[in-house]
Amino acid sequence: MKIITAIIGIVVIVIMVCLTNFFSKKNELKYAEKKIKKYYFLYIDCMSDNANYSNEESILNEDKAFNLLIITASVDVLRKLYKFQDVRIKQLKYNNVEKYEQLFQDLIIEMREDLYGKEEKYFLNYIY
C-alpha cells in the first residue's frame, strides 16, 4: 500500500511540474510577443511626429519604425501596413487622398487585434 501511495505521489508531482513549466513557458512567450509589439506604438508615434513636423529627423525615425514593423508585425498587420503605405506614397506624389483615413483605421484595428485579440477588433468602428 505504501508503494502505491508513493507512486501516485510521484506521478502527481511530475504532472504538476510539467503543467507548471508548460503554463510558465506559455506566459513567457505571450509576454515576449507583447513586448515586441511596442514597435506598433513606436510607428504610430513616429508617423505622428512626421505629420506634425515633417523634418528630416522625423522622416528617418518613421522609416526606422517602419522597418522594425516589417520584422515584428504579424502577416495581417503587414498586409494592412503595405496598403496604407501605398496610399501614403500616392498622396505624397499625386496629392491623392482617397481611402487614406479608412486604410489608417483598418491598420489600427488590425494592430489592436494583434495586440489584444479579436474581441477588440471593432473598437474603432464605434467611434466613427
C-alpha positions, -999 to 999 in steps of 0.1 A, spaced: 0 0 0 28 24 8 44 17 -26 12 25 -44 8 58 -24 44 67 -32 40 60 -69 8 81 -70 26 109 -52 55 109 -77 31 108 -107 12 137 -93 44 157 -86 57 150 -122 23 161 -137 23 193 -115 59 202 -126 51 196 -162 19 217 -161 37 245 -142 65 245 -168 40 244 -197 20 274 -184 51 293 -174 65 290 -209 32 299 -225 30 331 -204 67 340 -211 60 337 -249 29 358 -246 48 385 -227 77 385 -251 52 388 -280 35 418 -264 69 434 -256 79 431 -292 46 447 -303 58 480 -287 70 487 -323 34 493 -332 33 522 -308 67 535 -320 55 535 -356 23 554 -348 43 579 -327 69 584 -354 42 588 -381 25 614 -359 58 633 -355 64 632 -392 29 646 -399 34 674 -374 70 683 -381 79 668 -414 116 674 -410 145 650 -419 148 635 -385 111 627 -382 112 611 -417 142 590 -407 126 579 -374 94 569 -392 114 549 -417 132 531 -389 100 524 -371 85 510 -404 115 487 -408 111 474 -373 74 467 -380 84 446 -411 105 424 -388 80 421 -359 44 426 -372 21 398 -379 12 389 -416 -22 405 -413 -8 437 -399 18 438 -427 -9 435 -454 -27 465 -439 5 484 -434 16 479 -471 -18 490 -484 -17 521 -461 19 530 -472 10 526 -509 -18 552 -504 5 575 -484 31 574 -513 4 582 -538 -8 610 -516 27 625 -515 34 620 -552 0 629 -567 -19 646 -538 -44 618 -539 -62 613 -506 -86 585 -515 -91 558 -489 -63 573 -466 -84 575 -435 -101 542 -440 -69 524 -445 -53 540 -415 -83 529 -394 -80 494 -408 -43 493 -399 -50 505 -363 -78 479 -360 -55 451 -372 -28 463 -348 -52 463 -319 -65 428 -328 -29 415 -329 -21 431 -296 -53 424 -276 -72 397 -295 -102 395 -318 -126 409 -292 -111 444 -297 -113 443 -335 -143 465 -340 -134 491 -313 -128 520 -338 -160 513 -357 -179 525 -326 -160 558 -325 -169 570 -360 
